[in-house]
Amino acid sequence: MRIKTQRSEGGKHRKISTSQTTTGRVALVAIATGAASTAGVGGAAAASLQAAPAENTEAVNFELTNDAQPIDEAPVAESAPQILAISEYKPVAGLDTQLLKAVEATADRLAADQATRGAAVVKPAEGAFTSGYGMRWGSLHAGVDIAAPVNTPILAVMDGTVIDSGPASGYGQWIRIQHDDGSISVYGHMETLDVQVGEHVHAGQHIAGMGNRGFSTGSHLHFEIHPNGGGAIDPQEWFAQHGIHL
């Protein structure tokens, strides 16, 4: 606010008119009053907000964007089902021939393995060892005796071909087998004979039933081994060389 003054002539003191003074005072009072009113209103409002408890609060309704449409109504992206590529089945050509060759190769391998290890040898019968190889009653007992009940199984000791099967002096009944290495095995006093002359047998095959026929004092097997078709040797030593103990 500006207050206008007039200078008096001749260096007189300043003189302010009453109207001007009154106007200025009114303006100052108005400004002050406005400021006070404003402050009063602000203070009253603040006091009113602090003093009055929050009542009748209205809930504000709002909607999330993702809730605008229900899930079950949302559009589903269509996609084609995945198709896996599987190679067409084609039978193997010449499968029968391949299998046959595999079987033959296995048989050849087994035969070669058997040849390197030697002929398989098995024990001719289970029972009690009652007599060994050597002199007995003034003559050579050319084999060993294994006693067991009548019809106890008697087995071929190695692969070979039956060259005798039937009655024999002193043995009652016997069986002789010539083996692939030229050896001959002899079995005596049997009750039953289960193989015939000319029949090829395998190691461990049931060839007869134990008995008490011929020159015998009880049911037993008399067994001999003649290497290379020659004279008999001690079967215990021969079996021991093949890992068998009577």
Secondary structure, 3 states (H helix, E strand, C coil): CCCCCECCHHHCCCECCHHHHHHHHHHHHHHHHHHHHHHHHHHHHHHHHHHCCCCCCCCCCCCCHHHCCCHHHCCCCCCCCCCCCCCCCCCCCCHHHHHHHHHHHHHHHHHHHHHHHCCCCCCCCCCEEEECCEEECCEEECCEEEECCCCCEEECCCCEEEEEEEEECCCEEEEEEEECCCCEEEEECCCEECCCCCCEECCCCEEEECECCCCCCCCEEEEEEEHHHCCCECHHHHHHHCCCCC
